[in-house]
Amino acid sequence: MRYIGINGFWNLVEPDSNRKKRLLAKLGRIIQRRNQIAHEGDRLAGRKSKKALRTIDEFVVKEWIQWIEELVHDIDGKADLACHQKTPYGTEEKTITSLDDLKPTKTNG
């Protein structure tokens, strides 16, 4: 996010440090679980486990999906607000009205 002029991104998303820690911890757990599914075939490691599948709860997955959708919506709104105050890297001064307005800039060389 610094590349597009947004510093302290997670502070924009959640200014309260305790809530931010909880948010990032939950996001980290969801990402870790996603990586287990994507990169380990969702199987337990180790010989004793006989590569058994990990259990997964449909209710928990649906809660994660809803939580991530709400987080993305919140991030999108706050990033748009932050972009109104910044100019994209490598461009002349202008106001950005949305993340959709950001386009790669050509460089000389």
C-alpha positions in Angstrom: 0.0 0.0 0.0 3.0 2.3 0.5 3.6 2.1 -3.2 0.3 3.9 -3.9 0.9 6.4 -1.1 -1.0 4.8 1.8 1.3 4.6 4.9 0.3 2.9 8.1 -2.4 0.9 6.2 -3.5 -1.3 9.1 -3.7 1.7 11.4 -6.2 3.1 8.9 -8.2 -0.1 8.9 -8.3 -0.4 12.7 -6.9 2.5 14.8 -7.4 0.7 18.1 -4.2 -1.3 18.7 -5.8 -4.2 20.6 -8.5 -4.7 18.0 -5.9 -4.4 15.3 -3.9 -7.2 16.9 -7.0 -9.4 17.1 -7.9 -8.6 13.5 -4.4 -9.4 12.2 -4.2 -12.6 14.4 -7.6 -13.8 12.9 -6.5 -13.0 9.4 -3.2 -14.8 10.0 -5.1 -17.9 11.2 -7.4 -17.9 8.1 -4.4 -17.4 5.8 -2.5 -20.3 7.5 -5.6 -22.6 7.1 -5.9 -21.6 3.5 -2.2 -22.4 2.9 -2.7 -25.8 4.6 -5.5 -26.5 2.2 -3.8 -25.2 -0.9 -0.2 -26.4 -0.3 -0.6 -29.5 1.9 -3.7 -30.9 0.4 -5.3 -30.3 3.8 -3.6 -33.3 5.2 -1.8 -33.7 8.6 2.0 -33.9 8.5 4.0 -36.7 10.1 4.2 -40.4 9.8 1.9 -41.1 12.7 -0.9 -39.1 11.2 -0.8 -41.3 8.1 -1.5 -38.1 6.2 -5.1 -38.0 7.4 -7.3 -35.1 6.3 -7.7 -32.2 8.7 -11.3 -31.6 9.9 -13.1 -28.5 8.7 -16.4 -27.1 9.9 -18.8 -25.7 7.4 -20.2 -23.1 9.9 -16.7 -21.8 10.6 -15.9 -21.6 6.9 -19.0 -19.6 6.3 -18.2 -17.3 9.2 -14.7 -16.7 7.8 -16.1 -15.9 4.4 -18.5 -13.3 5.8 -15.8 -11.8 8.0 -13.4 -11.5 5.0 -16.1 -10.0 2.8 -16.8 -7.4 5.6 -13.0 -6.8 6.0 -12.5 -6.3 2.3 -15.5 -3.9 2.1 -14.1 -1.9 5.1 -10.6 -1.8 3.6 -11.9 -0.7 0.2 -13.8 2.2 1.7 -10.9 3.3 3.9 -8.4 2.9 1.0 -10.6 5.1 -1.2 -10.6 7.8 1.6 -6.9 7.6 1.9 -6.4 7.9 -1.9 -8.3 11.2 -1.9 -5.4 12.5 0.2 -2.5 11.0 -1.8 -1.1 11.0 -5.3 0.1 7.8 -7.0 3.8 7.1 -7.2 5.4 8.5 -10.3 2.6 10.8 -11.4 1.9 14.5 -11.3 -0.3 16.0 -8.7 -4.0 14.9 -9.0 -6.8 13.6 -6.9 -7.6 9.9 -6.9 -11.3 9.2 -6.5 -11.0 5.4 -6.3 -8.5 2.6 -6.3 -9.8 1.9 -9.8 -8.2 5.3 -10.9 -4.7 3.9 -10.2 -3.0 2.9 -13.4 0.6 1.8 -13.8 2.9 4.6 -14.9 5.4 4.4 -17.7 9.0 4.9 -16.7 11.8 6.1 -18.8 14.4 3.5 -19.5 
